[in-house]
Amino acid sequence: MSKDPRALIERALDRTRKNALTQLGWGVLGSVTLPLLWGGFTKIVIVLVAMNTLIAFFLVRRLLRIRKGGPVAAALLERPEDIREIASWPKKLPPGRMPVFIDVTTRDSHTGSLMTDPKQPQEVADLLGALHARSPEALLSIPKLTVP
């Protein structure tokens, strides 16, 4: 694995974008096929499609926040001094667990999330190290992590 901080951050951005697009695609496919499979727009189908639409809204929001050329992506890749805070989600982690998302906030209060793979603790630690190395003045709101 590359230890170049910029490459690690680019890979995390790409992984997060790809995951959001994949989830969005499956959601649209489910919304289109659900009425066909269940024989029309019954109450349950309407409720499921409405929930799916709400989830799609949040996925599109995540994509817009980390879009190429957007303020968060630009701060991560081009202007690391603009990053104000690096935080984990969830805020409180159970012992031995890794964050699912790493939230990045710029000095202009733009926020974006980078998806991590909690099953790969070394990869998460490398990403956090890369973010901190590129933006040492940023507030690090990460609980103590133990990497085996």
Phi and psi in radians as a Rosetta constraint file:
Dihedral C 1 N 2 CA 2 C 2 CIRCULARHARMONIC -1.268 0.35
Dihedral N 2 CA 2 C 2 N 3 CIRCULARHARMONIC 2.434 0.35
Dihedral C 2 N 3 CA 3 C 3 CIRCULARHARMONIC -1.771 0.35
Dihedral N 3 CA 3 C 3 N 4 CIRCULARHARMONIC 0.115 0.35
Dihedral C 3 N 4 CA 4 C 4 CIRCULARHARMONIC -1.166 0.35
Dihedral N 4 CA 4 C 4 N 5 CIRCULARHARMONIC 2.065 0.35
Dihedral C 4 N 5 CA 5 C 5 CIRCULARHARMONIC -0.991 0.35
Dihedral N 5 CA 5 C 5 N 6 CIRCULARHARMONIC -0.757 0.35
Dihedral C 5 N 6 CA 6 C 6 CIRCULARHARMONIC -1.103 0.35
Dihedral N 6 CA 6 C 6 N 7 CIRCULARHARMONIC -0.720 0.35
Dihedral C 6 N 7 CA 7 C 7 CIRCULARHARMONIC -1.123 0.35
Dihedral N 7 CA 7 C 7 N 8 CIRCULARHARMONIC -0.691 0.35
Dihedral C 7 N 8 CA 8 C 8 CIRCULARHARMONIC -1.116 0.35
Dihedral N 8 CA 8 C 8 N 9 CIRCULARHARMONIC -0.714 0.35
Dihedral C 8 N 9 CA 9 C 9 CIRCULARHARMONIC -1.203 0.35
Dihedral N 9 CA 9 C 9 N 10 CIRCULARHARMONIC -0.741 0.35
Dihedral C 9 N 10 CA 10 C 10 CIRCULARHARMONIC -1.049 0.35
Dihedral N 10 CA 10 C 10 N 11 CIRCULARHARMONIC -0.725 0.35
Dihedral C 10 N 11 CA 11 C 11 CIRCULARHARMONIC -1.131 0.35
Dihedral N 11 CA 11 C 11 N 12 CIRCULARHARMONIC -0.689 0.35
Dihedral C 11 N 12 CA 12 C 12 CIRCULARHARMONIC -1.152 0.35
Dihedral N 12 CA 12 C 12 N 13 CIRCULARHARMONIC -0.721 0.35
Dihedral C 12 N 13 CA 13 C 13 CIRCULARHARMONIC -1.069 0.35
Dihedral N 13 CA 13 C 13 N 14 CIRCULARHARMONIC -0.816 0.35
Dihedral C 13 N 14 CA 14 C 14 CIRCULARHARMONIC -1.095 0.35
Dihedral N 14 CA 14 C 14 N 15 CIRCULARHARMONIC -0.729 0.35
Dihedral C 14 N 15 CA 15 C 15 CIRCULARHARMONIC -1.110 0.35
Dihedral N 15 CA 15 C 15 N 16 CIRCULARHARMONIC -0.722 0.35
Dihedral C 15 N 16 CA 16 C 16 CIRCULARHARMONIC -1.162 0.35
Dihedral N 16 CA 16 C 16 N 17 CIRCULARHARMONIC -0.756 0.35
Dihedral C 16 N 17 CA 17 C 17 CIRCULARHARMONIC -1.094 0.35
Dihedral N 17 CA 17 C 17 N 18 CIRCULARHARMONIC -0.802 0.35
Dihedral C 17 N 18 CA 18 C 18 CIRCULARHARMONIC -1.088 0.35
Dihedral N 18 CA 18 C 18 N 19 CIRCULARHARMONIC -0.743 0.35
Dihedral C 18 N 19 CA 19 C 19 CIRCULARHARMONIC -1.105 0.35
Dihedral N 19 CA 19 C 19 N 20 CIRCULARHARMONIC -0.766 0.35
Dihedral C 19 N 20 CA 20 C 20 CIRCULARHARMONIC -1.126 0.35
Dihedral N 20 CA 20 C 20 N 21 CIRCULARHARMONIC -0.718 0.35
Dihedral C 20 N 21 CA 21 C 21 CIRCULARHARMONIC -1.149 0.35
Dihedral N 21 CA 21 C 21 N 22 CIRCULARHARMONIC -0.692 0.35
Dihedral C 21 N 22 CA 22 C 22 CIRCULARHARMONIC -1.111 0.35
Dihedral N 22 CA 22 C 22 N 23 CIRCULARHARMONIC -0.825 0.35
Dihedral C 22 N 23 CA 23 C 23 CIRCULARHARMONIC -1.092 0.35
Dihedral N 23 CA 23 C 23 N 24 CIRCULARHARMONIC -0.691 0.35
Dihedral C 23 N 24 CA 24 C 24 CIRCULARHARMONIC -1.117 0.35
Dihedral N 24 CA 24 C 24 N 25 CIRCULARHARMONIC -0.757 0.35
Dihedral C 24 N 25 CA 25 C 25 CIRCULARHARMONIC -1.075 0.35
Dihedral N 25 CA 25 C 25 N 26 CIRCULARHARMONIC -0.796 0.35
Dihedral C 25 N 26 CA 26 C 26 CIRCULARHARMONIC -1.110 0.35
Dihedral N 26 CA 26 C 26 N 27 CIRCULARHARMONIC -0.645 0.35
Dihedral C 26 N 27 CA 27 C 27 CIRCULARHARMONIC -1.149 0.35
Dihedral N 27 CA 27 C 27 N 28 CIRCULARHARMONIC -0.744 0.35
Dihedral C 27 N 28 CA 28 C 28 CIRCULARHARMONIC -1.131 0.35
Dihedral N 28 CA 28 C 28 N 29 CIRCULARHARMONIC -0.751 0.35
Dihedral C 28 N 29 CA 29 C 29 CIRCULARHARMONIC -1.049 0.35
Dihedral N 29 CA 29 C 29 N 30 CIRCULARHARMONIC -0.748 0.35
Dihedral C 29 N 30 CA 30 C 30 CIRCULARHARMONIC -1.122 0.35
Dihedral N 30 CA 30 C 30 N 31 CIRCULARHARMONIC -0.712 0.35
Dihedral C 30 N 31 CA 31 C 31 CIRCULARHARMONIC -1.144 0.35
Dihedral N 31 CA 31 C 31 N 32 CIRCULARHARMONIC -0.585 0.35
Dihedral C 31 N 32 CA 32 C 32 CIRCULARHARMONIC -1.355 0.35
Dihedral N 32 CA 32 C 32 N 33 CIRCULARHARMONIC -0.729 0.35
Dihedral C 32 N 33 CA 33 C 33 CIRCULARHARMONIC -1.479 0.35
Dihedral N 33 CA 33 C 33 N 34 CIRCULARHARMONIC -0.397 0.35
Dihedral C 33 N 34 CA 34 C 34 CIRCULARHARMONIC -1.011 0.35
Dihedral N 34 CA 34 C 34 N 35 CIRCULARHARMONIC -0.848 0.35
Dihedral C 34 N 35 CA 35 C 35 CIRCULARHARMONIC -1.108 0.35
Dihedral N 35 CA 35 C 35 N 36 CIRCULARHARMONIC -0.580 0.35
Dihedral C 35 N 36 CA 36 C 36 CIRCULARHARMONIC -1.182 0.35
Dihedral N 36 CA 36 C 36 N 37 CIRCULARHARMONIC -0.709 0.35
Dihedral C 36 N 37 CA 37 C 37 CIRCULARHARMONIC -1.334 0.35
Dihedral N 37 CA 37 C 37 N 38 CIRCULARHARMONIC -0.535 0.35
Dihedral C 37 N 38 CA 38 C 38 CIRCULARHARMONIC -1.765 0.35
Dihedral N 38 CA 38 C 38 N 39 CIRCULARHARMONIC 0.219 0.35
Dihedral C 38 N 39 CA 39 C 39 CIRCULARHARMONIC 1.306 0.35
Dihedral N 39 CA 39 C 39 N 40 CIRCULARHARMONIC 0.752 0.35
Dihedral C 39 N 40 CA 40 C 40 CIRCULARHARMONIC 1.875 0.35
Dihedral N 40 CA 40 C 40 N 41 CIRCULARHARMONIC -2.947 0.35
Dihedral C 40 N 41 CA 41 C 41 CIRCULARHARMONIC -1.644 0.35
Dihedral N 41 CA 41 C 41 N 42 CIRCULARHARMONIC 1.409 0.35
Dihedral C 41 N 42 CA 42 C 42 CIRCULARHARMONIC -1.409 0.35
Dihedral N 42 CA 42 C 42 N 43 CIRCULARHARMONIC 3.038 0.35
Dihedral C 42 N 43 CA 43 C 43 CIRCULARHARMONIC -1.039 0.35
Dihedral N 43 CA 43 C 43 N 44 CIRCULARHARMONIC -0.765 0.35
Dihedral C 43 N 44 CA 44 C 44 CIRCULARHARMONIC -1.146 0.35
Dihedral N 44 CA 44 C 44 N 45 CIRCULARHARMONIC -0.659 0.35
Dihedral C 44 N 45 CA 45 C 45 CIRCULARHARMONIC -1.159 0.35
Dihedral N 45 CA 45 C 45 N 46 CIRCULARHARMONIC -0.707 0.35
Dihedral C 45 N 46 CA 46 C 46 CIRCULARHARMONIC -1.105 0.35
Dihedral N 46 CA 46 C 46 N 47 CIRCULARHARMONIC -0.743 0.35
Dihedral C 46 N 47 CA 47 C 47 CIRCULARHARMONIC -1.118 0.35
Dihedral N 47 CA 47 C 47 N 48 CIRCULARHARMONIC -0.798 0.35
Dihedral C 47 N 48 CA 48 C 48 CIRCULARHARMONIC -1.129 0.35
Dihedral N 48 CA 48 C 48 N 49 CIRCULARHARMONIC -0.709 0.35
Dihedral C 48 N 49 CA 49 C 49 CIRCULARHARMONIC -1.171 0.35
Dihedral N 49 CA 49 C 49 N 50 CIRCULARHARMONIC -0.668 0.35
Dihedral C 49 N 50 CA 50 C 50 CIRCULARHARMONIC -1.127 0.35
Dihedral N 50 CA 50 C 50 N 51 CIRCULARHARMONIC -0.751 0.35
Dihedral C 50 N 51 CA 51 C 51 CIRCULARHARMONIC -1.124 0.35
Dihedral N 51 CA 51 C 51 N 52 CIRCULARHARMONIC -0.702 0.35
Dihedral C 51 N 52 CA 52 C 52 CIRCULARHARMONIC -1.115 0.35
Dihedral N 52 CA 52 C 52 N 53 CIRCULARHARMONIC -0.657 0.35
Dihedral C 52 N 53 CA 53 C 53 CIRCULARHARMONIC -1.142 0.35
Dihedral N 53 CA 53 C 53 N 54 CIRCULARHARMONIC -0.692 0.35
Dihedral C 53 N 54 CA 54 C 54 CIRCULARHARMONIC -1.120 0.35
Dihedral N 54 CA 54 C 54 N 55 CIRCULARHARMONIC -0.760 0.35
Dihedral C 54 N 55 CA 55 C 55 CIRCULARHARMONIC -1.119 0.35
Dihedral N 55 CA 55 C 55 N 56 CIRCULARHARMONIC -0.705 0.35
Dihedral C 55 N 56 CA 56 C 56 CIRCULARHARMONIC -1.072 0.35
Dihedral N 56 CA 56 C 56 N 57 CIRCULARHARMONIC -0.647 0.35
Dihedral C 56 N 57 CA 57 C 57 CIRCULARHARMONIC -1.024 0.35
Dihedral N 57 CA 57 C 57 N 58 CIRCULARHARMONIC -0.800 0.35
Dihedral C 57 N 58 CA 58 C 58 CIRCULARHARMONIC -1.182 0.35
Dihedral N 58 CA 58 C 58 N 59 CIRCULARHARMONIC -0.605 0.35
Dihedral C 58 N 59 CA 59 C 59 CIRCULARHARMONIC -1.174 0.35
Dihedral N 59 CA 59 C 59 N 60 CIRCULARHARMONIC -0.735 0.35
Dihedral C 59 N 60 CA 60 C 60 CIRCULARHARMONIC -1.126 0.35
Dihedral N 60 CA 60 C 60 N 61 CIRCULARHARMONIC -0.690 0.35
Dihedral C 60 N 61 CA 61 C 61 CIRCULARHARMONIC -1.059 0.35
Dihedral N 61 CA 61 C 61 N 62 CIRCULARHARMONIC -0.745 0.35
Dihedral C 61 N 62 CA 62 C 62 CIRCULARHARMONIC -1.104 0.35
Dihedral N 62 CA 62 C 62 N 63 CIRCULARHARMONIC -0.727 0.35
Dihedral C 62 N 63 CA 63 C 63 CIRCULARHARMONIC -1.100 0.35
Dihedral N 63 CA 63 C 63 N 64 CIRCULARHARMONIC -0.749 0.35
Dihedral C 63 N 64 CA 64 C 64 CIRCULARHARMONIC -1.135 0.35
Dihedral N 64 CA 64 C 64 N 65 CIRCULARHARMONIC -0.615 0.35
Dihedral C 64 N 65 CA 65 C 65 CIRCULARHARMONIC -1.212 0.35
Dihedral N 65 CA 65 C 65 N 66 CIRCULARHARMONIC -0.534 0.35
Dihedral C 65 N 66 CA 66 C 66 CIRCULARHARMONIC -1.967 0.35
Dihedral N 66 CA 66 C 66 N 67 CIRCULARHARMONIC 0.390 0.35
Dihedral C 66 N 67 CA 67 C 67 CIRCULARHARMONIC -1.067 0.35
Dihedral N 67 CA 67 C 67 N 68 CIRCULARHARMONIC 2.694 0.35
Dihedral C 67 N 68 CA 68 C 68 CIRCULARHARMONIC -1.104 0.35
Dihedral N 68 CA 68 C 68 N 69 CIRCULARHARMONIC 2.311 0.35
Dihedral C 68 N 69 CA 69 C 69 CIRCULARHARMONIC 1.457 0.35
Dihedral N 69 CA 69 C 69 N 70 CIRCULARHARMONIC -0.094 0.35
Dihedral C 69 N 70 CA 70 C 70 CIRCULARHARMONIC -1.299 0.35
Dihedral N 70 CA 70 C 70 N 71 CIRCULARHARMONIC 2.933 0.35
Dihedral C 70 N 71 CA 71 C 71 CIRCULARHARMONIC -1.082 0.35
Dihedral N 71 CA 71 C 71 N 72 CIRCULARHARMONIC -0.651 0.35
Dihedral C 71 N 72 CA 72 C 72 CIRCULARHARMONIC -1.265 0.35
Dihedral N 72 CA 72 C 72 N 73 CIRCULARHARMONIC -0.815 0.35
Dihedral C 72 N 73 CA 73 C 73 CIRCULARHARMONIC -1.098 0.35
Dihedral N 73 CA 73 C 73 N 74 CIRCULARHARMONIC -0.696 0.35
Dihedral C 73 N 74 CA 74 C 74 CIRCULARHARMONIC -1.130 0.35
Dihedral N 74 CA 74 C 74 N 75 CIRCULARHARMONIC -0.700 0.35
Dihedral C 74 N 75 CA 75 C 75 CIRCULARHARMONIC -1.169 0.35
Dihedral N 75 CA 75 C 75 N 76 CIRCULARHARMONIC -0.707 0.35
Dihedral C 75 N 76 CA 76 C 76 CIRCULARHARMONIC -1.150 0.35
Dihedral N 76 CA 76 C 76 N 77 CIRCULARHARMONIC -0.698 0.35
Dihedral C 76 N 77 CA 77 C 77 CIRCULARHARMONIC -1.711 0.35
Dihedral N 77 CA 77 C 77 N 78 CIRCULARHARMONIC -0.658 0.35
Dihedral C 77 N 78 CA 78 C 78 CIRCULARHARMONIC -1.860 0.35
Dihedral N 78 CA 78 C 78 N 79 CIRCULARHARMONIC -0.666 0.35
Dihedral C 78 N 79 CA 79 C 79 CIRCULARHARMONIC -2.252 0.35
Dihedral N 79 CA 79 C 79 N 80 CIRCULARHARMONIC 1.237 0.35
Dihedral C 79 N 80 CA 80 C 80 CIRCULARHARMONIC -1.078 0.35
Dihedral N 80 CA 80 C 80 N 81 CIRCULARHARMONIC -0.346 0.35
Dihedral C 80 N 81 CA 81 C 81 CIRCULARHARMONIC -1.223 0.35
Dihedral N 81 CA 81 C 81 N 82 CIRCULARHARMONIC -0.241 0.35
Dihedral C 81 N 82 CA 82 C 82 CIRCULARHARMONIC -1.446 0.35
Dihedral N 82 CA 82 C 82 N 83 CIRCULARHARMONIC -0.073 0.35
Dihedral C 82 N 83 CA 83 C 83 CIRCULARHARMONIC -1.447 0.35
Dihedral N 83 CA 83 C 83 N 84 CIRCULARHARMONIC 2.183 0.35
Dihedral C 83 N 84 CA 84 C 84 CIRCULARHARMONIC -1.646 0.35
Dihedral N 84 CA 84 C 84 N 85 CIRCULARHARMONIC -0.681 0.35
Dihedral C 84 N 85 CA 85 C 85 CIRCULARHARMONIC -2.556 0.35
Dihedral N 85 CA 85 C 85 N 86 CIRCULARHARMONIC 2.498 0.35
Dihedral C 85 N 86 CA 86 C 86 CIRCULARHARMONIC -2.152 0.35
Dihedral N 86 CA 86 C 86 N 87 CIRCULARHARMONIC 2.057 0.35
Dihedral C 86 N 87 CA 87 C 87 CIRCULARHARMONIC -2.294 0.35
Dihedral N 87 CA 87 C 87 N 88 CIRCULARHARMONIC 2.761 0.35
Dihedral C 87 N 88 CA 88 C 88 CIRCULARHARMONIC -1.759 0.35
Dihedral N 88 CA 88 C 88 N 89 CIRCULARHARMONIC 2.734 0.35
Dihedral C 88 N 89 CA 89 C 89 CIRCULARHARMONIC -2.325 0.35
Dihedral N 89 CA 89 C 89 N 90 CIRCULARHARMONIC 2.214 0.35
Dihedral C 89 N 90 CA 90 C 90 CIRCULARHARMONIC -1.243 0.35
Dihedral N 90 CA 90 C 90 N 91 CIRCULARHARMONIC 2.745 0.35
Dihedral C 90 N 91 CA 91 C 91 CIRCULARHARMONIC -1.131 0.35
Dihedral N 91 CA 91 C 91 N 92 CIRCULARHARMONIC -0.742 0.35
Dihedral C 91 N 92 CA 92 C 92 CIRCULARHARMONIC -1.889 0.35
Dihedral N 92 CA 92 C 92 N 93 CIRCULARHARMONIC 2.104 0.35
Dihedral C 92 N 93 CA 93 C 93 CIRCULARHARMONIC -1.781 0.35
Dihedral N 93 CA 93 C 93 N 94 CIRCULARHARMONIC 2.459 0.35
Dihedral C 93 N 94 CA 94 C 94 CIRCULARHARMONIC -1.127 0.35
Dihedral N 94 CA 94 C 94 N 95 CIRCULARHARMONIC 2.740 0.35
Dihedral C 94 N 95 CA 95 C 95 CIRCULARHARMONIC -0.987 0.35
Dihedral N 95 CA 95 C 95 N 96 CIRCULARHARMONIC 2.342 0.35
Dihedral C 95 N 96 CA 96 C 96 CIRCULARHARMONIC 1.362 0.35
Dihedral N 96 CA 96 C 96 N 97 CIRCULARHARMONIC 0.156 0.35
Dihedral C 96 N 97 CA 97 C 97 CIRCULARHARMONIC -1.869 0.35
Dihedral N 97 CA 97 C 97 N 98 CIRCULARHARMONIC 2.768 0.35
Dihedral C 97 N 98 CA 98 C 98 CIRCULARHARMONIC -1.959 0.35
Dihedral N 98 CA 98 C 98 N 99 CIRCULARHARMONIC 2.719 0.35
Dihedral C 98 N 99 CA 99 C 99 CIRCULARHARMONIC -1.179 0.35
Dihedral N 99 CA 99 C 99 N 100 CIRCULARHARMONIC 2.612 0.35
Dihedral C 99 N 100 CA 100 C 100 CIRCULARHARMONIC -1.473 0.35
Dihedral N 100 CA 100 C 100 N 101 CIRCULARHARMONIC -0.675 0.35
Dihedral C 100 N 101 CA 101 C 101 CIRCULARHARMONIC -2.251 0.35
Dihedral N 101 CA 101 C 101 N 102 CIRCULARHARMONIC 2.652 0.35
Dihedral C 101 N 102 CA 102 C 102 CIRCULARHARMONIC -2.043 0.35
Dihedral N 102 CA 102 C 102 N 103 CIRCULARHARMONIC 2.014 0.35
Dihedral C 102 N 103 CA 103 C 103 CIRCULARHARMONIC -1.561 0.35
Dihedral N 103 CA 103 C 103 N 104 CIRCULARHARMONIC 2.329 0.35
Dihedral C 103 N 104 CA 104 C 104 CIRCULARHARMONIC -2.094 0.35
Dihedral N 104 CA 104 C 104 N 105 CIRCULARHARMONIC 2.247 0.35
Dihedral C 104 N 105 CA 105 C 105 CIRCULARHARMONIC -2.082 0.35
Dihedral N 105 CA 105 C 105 N 106 CIRCULARHARMONIC 2.312 0.35
Dihedral C 105 N 106 CA 106 C 106 CIRCULARHARMONIC -1.557 0.35
Dihedral N 106 CA 106 C 106 N 107 CIRCULARHARMONIC 2.988 0.35
Dihedral C 106 N 107 CA 107 C 107 CIRCULARHARMONIC -1.123 0.35
Dihedral N 107 CA 107 C 107 N 108 CIRCULARHARMONIC -0.422 0.35
Dihedral C 107 N 108 CA 108 C 108 CIRCULARHARMONIC -1.550 0.35
Dihedral N 108 CA 108 C 108 N 109 CIRCULARHARMONIC 0.184 0.35
Dihedral C 108 N 109 CA 109 C 109 CIRCULARHARMONIC 1.230 0.35
Dihedral N 109 CA 109 C 109 N 110 CIRCULARHARMONIC 0.380 0.35
Dihedral C 109 N 110 CA 110 C 110 CIRCULARHARMONIC -1.420 0.35
Dihedral N 110 CA 110 C 110 N 111 CIRCULARHARMONIC 2.375 0.35
Dihedral C 110 N 111 CA 111 C 111 CIRCULARHARMONIC -2.157 0.35
Dihedral N 111 CA 111 C 111 N 112 CIRCULARHARMONIC 2.448 0.35
Dihedral C 111 N 112 CA 112 C 112 CIRCULARHARMONIC -2.513 0.35
Dihedral N 112 CA 112 C 112 N 113 CIRCULARHARMONIC 2.734 0.35
Dihedral C 112 N 113 CA 113 C 113 CIRCULARHARMONIC -2.067 0.35
Dihedral N 113 CA 113 C 113 N 114 CIRCULARHARMONIC 2.394 0.35
Dihedral C 113 N 114 CA 114 C 114 CIRCULARHARMONIC -1.840 0.35
Dihedral N 114 CA 114 C 114 N 115 CIRCULARHARMONIC 2.229 0.35
Dihedral C 114 N 115 CA 115 C 115 CIRCULARHARMONIC -1.397 0.35
Dihedral N 115 CA 115 C 115 N 116 CIRCULARHARMONIC 2.448 0.35
Dihedral C 115 N 116 CA 116 C 116 CIRCULARHARMONIC -2.058 0.35
Dihedral N 116 CA 116 C 116 N 117 CIRCULARHARMONIC 2.980 0.35
Dihedral C 116 N 117 CA 117 C 117 CIRCULARHARMONIC -1.939 0.35
Dihedral N 117 CA 117 C 117 N 118 CIRCULARHARMONIC 1.702 0.35
Dihedral C 117 N 118 CA 118 C 118 CIRCULARHARMONIC -1.038 0.35
Dihedral N 118 CA 118 C 118 N 119 CIRCULARHARMONIC -0.308 0.35
Dihedral C 118 N 119 CA 119 C 119 CIRCULARHARMONIC -1.414 0.35
Dihedral N 119 CA 119 C 119 N 120 CIRCULARHARMONIC -0.125 0.35
Dihedral C 119 N 120 CA 120 C 120 CIRCULARHARMONIC -2.051 0.35
Dihedral N 120 CA 120 C 120 N 121 CIRCULARHARMONIC 1.331 0.35
Dihedral C 120 N 121 CA 121 C 121 CIRCULARHARMONIC -1.065 0.35
Dihedral N 121 CA 121 C 121 N 122 CIRCULARHARMONIC -0.599 0.35
Dihedral C 121 N 122 CA 122 C 122 CIRCULARHARMONIC -1.175 0.35
Dihedral N 122 CA 122 C 122 N 123 CIRCULARHARMONIC -0.649 0.35
Dihedral C 122 N 123 CA 123 C 123 CIRCULARHARMONIC -1.122 0.35
Dihedral N 123 CA 123 C 123 N 124 CIRCULARHARMONIC -0.720 0.35
Dihedral C 123 N 124 CA 124 C 124 CIRCULARHARMONIC -1.132 0.35
Dihedral N 124 CA 124 C 124 N 125 CIRCULARHARMONIC -0.767 0.35
Dihedral C 124 N 125 CA 125 C 125 CIRCULARHARMONIC -1.106 0.35
Dihedral N 125 CA 125 C 125 N 126 CIRCULARHARMONIC -0.698 0.35
Dihedral C 125 N 126 CA 126 C 126 CIRCULARHARMONIC -1.100 0.35
Dihedral N 126 CA 126 C 126 N 127 CIRCULARHARMONIC -0.730 0.35
Dihedral C 126 N 127 CA 127 C 127 CIRCULARHARMONIC -1.123 0.35
Dihedral N 127 CA 127 C 127 N 128 CIRCULARHARMONIC -0.790 0.35
Dihedral C 127 N 128 CA 128 C 128 CIRCULARHARMONIC -1.083 0.35
Dihedral N 128 CA 128 C 128 N 129 CIRCULARHARMONIC -0.704 0.35
Dihedral C 128 N 129 CA 129 C 129 CIRCULARHARMONIC -1.103 0.35
Dihedral N 129 CA 129 C 129 N 130 CIRCULARHARMONIC -0.700 0.35
Dihedral C 129 N 130 CA 130 C 130 CIRCULARHARMONIC -1.146 0.35
Dihedral N 130 CA 130 C 130 N 131 CIRCULARHARMONIC -0.746 0.35
Dihedral C 130 N 131 CA 131 C 131 CIRCULARHARMONIC -1.103 0.35
Dihedral N 131 CA 131 C 131 N 132 CIRCULARHARMONIC -0.752 0.35
Dihedral C 131 N 132 CA 132 C 132 CIRCULARHARMONIC -1.222 0.35
Dihedral N 132 CA 132 C 132 N 133 CIRCULARHARMONIC -0.637 0.35
Dihedral C 132 N 133 CA 133 C 133 CIRCULARHARMONIC -1.138 0.35
Dihedral N 133 CA 133 C 133 N 134 CIRCULARHARMONIC -0.660 0.35
Dihedral C 133 N 134 CA 134 C 134 CIRCULARHARMONIC -1.399 0.35
Dihedral N 134 CA 134 C 134 N 135 CIRCULARHARMONIC -0.444 0.35
Dihedral C 134 N 135 CA 135 C 135 CIRCULARHARMONIC -2.301 0.35
Dihedral N 135 CA 135 C 135 N 136 CIRCULARHARMONIC 1.197 0.35
Dihedral C 135 N 136 CA 136 C 136 CIRCULARHARMONIC -1.142 0.35
Dihedral N 136 CA 136 C 136 N 137 CIRCULARHARMONIC -0.395 0.35
Dihedral C 136 N 137 CA 137 C 137 CIRCULARHARMONIC -1.481 0.35
Dihedral N 137 CA 137 C 137 N 138 CIRCULARHARMONIC -0.132 0.35
Dihedral C 137 N 138 CA 138 C 138 CIRCULARHARMONIC -1.245 0.35
Dihedral N 138 CA 138 C 138 N 139 CIRCULARHARMONIC 2.535 0.35
Dihedral C 138 N 139 CA 139 C 139 CIRCULARHARMONIC -1.234 0.35
Dihedral N 139 CA 139 C 139 N 140 CIRCULARHARMONIC 2.203 0.35
Dihedral C 139 N 140 CA 140 C 140 CIRCULARHARMONIC -1.783 0.35
Dihedral N 140 CA 140 C 140 N 141 CIRCULARHARMONIC 1.857 0.35
Dihedral C 140 N 141 CA 141 C 141 CIRCULARHARMONIC -1.845 0.35
Dihedral N 141 CA 141 C 141 N 142 CIRCULARHARMONIC 1.157 0.35
Dihedral C 141 N 142 CA 142 C 142 CIRCULARHARMONIC -2.134 0.35
Dihedral N 142 CA 142 C 142 N 143 CIRCULARHARMONIC 2.247 0.35
Dihedral C 142 N 143 CA 143 C 143 CIRCULARHARMONIC -1.169 0.35
Dihedral N 143 CA 143 C 143 N 144 CIRCULARHARMONIC 2.870 0.35
Dihedral C 143 N 144 CA 144 C 144 CIRCULARHARMONIC -1.079 0.35
Dihedral N 144 CA 144 C 144 N 145 CIRCULARHARMONIC 2.178 0.35
Dihedral C 144 N 145 CA 145 C 145 CIRCULARHARMONIC -1.894 0.35
Dihedral N 145 CA 145 C 145 N 146 CIRCULARHARMONIC 2.482 0.35
Dihedral C 145 N 146 CA 146 C 146 CIRCULARHARMONIC -1.990 0.35
Dihedral N 146 CA 146 C 146 N 147 CIRCULARHARMONIC 2.118 0.35
Dihedral C 146 N 147 CA 147 C 147 CIRCULARHARMONIC -1.863 0.35
Dihedral N 147 CA 147 C 147 N 148 CIRCULARHARMONIC 2.138 0.35
